[in-house]
Amino acid sequence: MRTNEITAVLVHGAWADGSSWTQVIRKLHQEGIKTVTPSIPLTTYADDVAALDRALERVDGPTVVVGHAYAGAVIGGSRSDKVKGLVYVAALAPDQGETVAEVFGRDTPHPQAPTLAPDAHGLLWLPERAFAEAFAQHASAEEQAVLASLQRPLSPACISVPMDRPRWHDLPSWYLLAERDRMIPRETQAFMAERMGATRHSHPLDHTPSVTAPALVAALIRQAIDAVAH
């Protein structure tokens, strides 16, 4: 297959929406790479995988699916035969029988990581200050304000469900390790990338490289597409 036949499917994580991929989308389009950016509801893990699968149904041909943060678990849950490779961007990759919460809490959190607690409706929100302190500390103040304004809450039902066998056991995978991530410790990311047998790239990035280092993210996606194509 040719690289221009492969679509990059970009899946946002918790407390975000598809706009967090905007700069990456622009760079991929400049290289002639098609993209689809589904919106996942963050209501339950099953709902999120179903939303991804519905988006994949609309794609003609093979895909490389990219997940940020929580969405690493989501992309591992799709059973679509259109998925030919997986790219993890500072993402969580629980194994069979693990929950997202378990792998997220594997190592000591960063001192500036936010404390998460459900609100009166049982939903998890990030405190506004967390966007500057931990979620995207390398972003501009304007970018942080936009991320905070657009944030969407996460249901605990997304992170408390044991996983089925994730697709990274059976598909080639790539991992962008964010060494200065204050949400998911570097040690946790390194453990997951090694366990997956992923092609790993490490950089001194914060938790949201799609905003603060879009060229690096786009380059890794292009590498994965090239590898799948050839």
C-alpha positions in Angstrom: 0.0 0.0 0.0 1.0 3.6 -0.4 1.4 6.2 2.4 -1.3 8.4 0.9 -3.8 5.5 1.2 -3.4 5.4 5.0 -5.5 7.7 7.2 -4.2 8.9 10.6 -7.0 8.7 13.2 -6.3 11.0 16.1 -8.0 10.3 19.4 -8.0 12.9 22.2 -7.6 12.1 25.8 -9.3 13.1 29.0 -10.0 16.8 29.7 -9.6 17.5 26.0 -11.4 17.4 22.7 -10.4 17.0 19.1 -9.1 20.6 18.8 -6.0 19.5 20.8 -4.8 17.9 17.6 -5.3 21.0 15.4 -1.6 21.8 14.9 -0.8 18.2 14.2 -3.6 17.9 11.7 -2.2 21.0 9.8 1.2 19.5 9.6 0.0 16.1 8.4 -2.2 17.7 5.8 0.8 19.6 4.5 2.4 16.2 3.8 -0.7 14.9 2.1 -1.7 12.6 5.0 -5.5 12.3 5.6 -6.8 12.6 9.1 -9.9 11.8 11.0 -10.4 13.2 14.6 -13.2 11.5 16.4 -14.8 13.0 19.5 -15.1 10.4 22.3 -17.7 11.1 25.0 -15.5 10.2 28.1 -18.6 8.6 29.6 -17.6 5.0 29.8 -14.7 3.0 28.4 -17.1 1.0 26.2 -18.7 4.3 24.9 -15.3 5.6 24.0 -14.2 2.5 22.1 -17.6 2.5 20.3 -17.1 6.1 19.2 -13.7 5.3 17.8 -15.1 2.3 16.0 -17.9 4.4 14.4 -15.3 6.8 13.2 -13.2 4.0 11.7 -16.3 2.7 9.8 -16.3 6.0 7.9 -12.7 5.6 6.8 -11.9 4.0 3.5 -8.8 1.9 3.7 -6.2 1.3 6.3 -5.5 3.5 9.3 -2.8 4.3 11.9 -4.6 5.2 15.1 -3.0 7.7 17.5 -4.0 8.1 21.1 -3.1 10.8 23.7 -3.0 10.0 27.4 -6.2 8.1 28.4 -6.9 7.5 24.7 -4.1 5.0 24.6 -6.4 2.6 26.4 -9.2 3.4 23.9 -7.1 2.8 20.8 -6.0 -0.6 22.2 -9.6 -1.6 22.5 -10.7 -1.2 18.9 -11.1 -4.5 17.0 -11.4 -2.9 13.6 -9.4 -4.7 10.9 -8.7 -1.3 9.4 -6.2 -0.5 12.2 -2.7 -1.4 11.0 -0.6 0.4 13.6 -0.9 2.2 16.9 0.9 5.4 18.0 0.9 6.4 21.7 1.6 10.0 22.6 2.3 10.3 26.3 -0.4 7.7 26.6 -1.6 5.0 28.9 -1.4 1.4 27.7 -3.0 -1.0 30.3 -2.6 -4.7 29.6 -5.2 -7.4 29.8 -6.9 -7.4 33.2 -5.6 -4.0 34.2 -7.6 -0.8 34.6 -6.5 2.6 33.4 -6.5 3.8 37.0 -4.1 1.0 38.0 -1.5 1.7 35.4 -1.9 5.5 35.9 -1.2 5.1 39.6 1.7 2.7 39.2 4.5 5.2 40.1 4.8 8.2 42.5 3.0 11.2 41.0 4.8 14.4 40.2 4.6 17.0 43.0 2.6 19.3 40.8 0.2 16.7 39.5 -3.4 17.7 40.4 -5.4 15.8 43.0 -8.4 14.3 41.3 -11.8 13.9 43.0 -15.3 13.5 41.6 -17.6 16.5 41.7 -21.3 16.4 42.8 -22.2 14.6 39.6 -19.4 12.0 39.9 -17.3 13.5 37.2 -13.6 14.3 37.2 -12.5 17.8 36.2 -9.0 19.3 36.2 -8.6 22.4 38.3 -7.9 25.4 36.0 -4.4 25.9 37.4 -3.5 22.3 36.4 -3.3 23.2 32.8 -0.4 25.6 33.4 1.2 23.5 36.2 0.9 19.9 34.8 -1.2 19.4 31.7 0.7 21.7 29.3 3.3 23.6 31.2 5.3 24.3 28.0 2.4 25.9 26.3 1.8 29.6 26.1 -0.6 31.3 28.6 -3.1 31.7 25.8 -2.9 28.0 24.8 -3.3 27.0 28.4 -6.4 29.2 28.8 -7.9 27.7 25.6 -7.3 24.1 26.9 -8.8 25.0 30.2 -11.8 26.6 28.6 -12.4 23.6 26.3 -11.9 20.8 28.9 -14.4 18.0 29.1 -14.9 16.0 32.2 -13.9 12.3 32.6 -16.2 9.7 34.1 -14.6 7.3 36.6 -16.3 4.6 34.5 -13.7 5.2 31.9 -10.8 4.2 34.1 -12.1 1.5 36.3 -12.8 -1.3 33.8 -10.4 -4.2 33.4 -9.1 -4.3 29.8 -9.5 -7.1 27.3 -6.4 -8.1 25.3 -5.1 -4.8 23.9 -4.3 -4.5 20.2 -0.7 -3.6 20.9 0.0 -7.3 21.4 -0.8 -7.9 17.8 0.1 -4.7 15.9 3.2 -2.6 15.5 3.3 0.3 17.9 5.2 3.5 18.5 5.5 5.5 21.7 6.3 9.2 22.2 7.6 9.4 25.8 7.3 12.8 27.3 10.2 13.1 29.8 8.8 16.2 31.6 5.2 14.9 31.8 3.7 15.9 35.2 0.5 13.9 34.7 1.8 10.5 33.7 5.3 9.9 35.3 8.2 9.3 32.9 8.8 6.0 34.7 5.3 4.8 34.0 5.6 5.7 30.3 8.9 3.9 30.0 7.5 0.8 31.6 4.5 0.7 29.3 6.6 1.4 26.1 9.0 -1.4 27.0 6.3 -3.9 27.9 4.6 -3.1 24.5 7.7 -3.6 22.6 7.0 -0.2 21.0 9.4 1.8 18.9 10.1 4.5 21.4 11.1 8.1 21.0 11.9 10.2 24.1 11.9 13.9 24.3 11.8 16.6 27.0 8.2 17.3 26.5 5.2 18.0 28.7 2.0 16.0 28.8 0.4 17.5 25.7 2.9 17.4 22.9 0.2 17.7 20.3 0.0 21.4 21.4 3.5 22.1 22.5 5.5 20.0 20.0 3.2 19.2 17.0 6.1 18.8 14.6 7.6 15.9 16.7 4.2 14.3 17.0 3.5 14.6 13.2 6.9 13.2 12.4 6.3 10.1 14.6 2.9 9.6 13.0 4.5 9.8 9.5 7.2 7.3 10.6 4.4 4.9 11.6 2.5 5.4 8.4 5.7 4.8 6.3 6.5 1.6 8.2 2.9 0.3 7.8 2.9 1.1 4.1 6.2 -0.7 3.5 
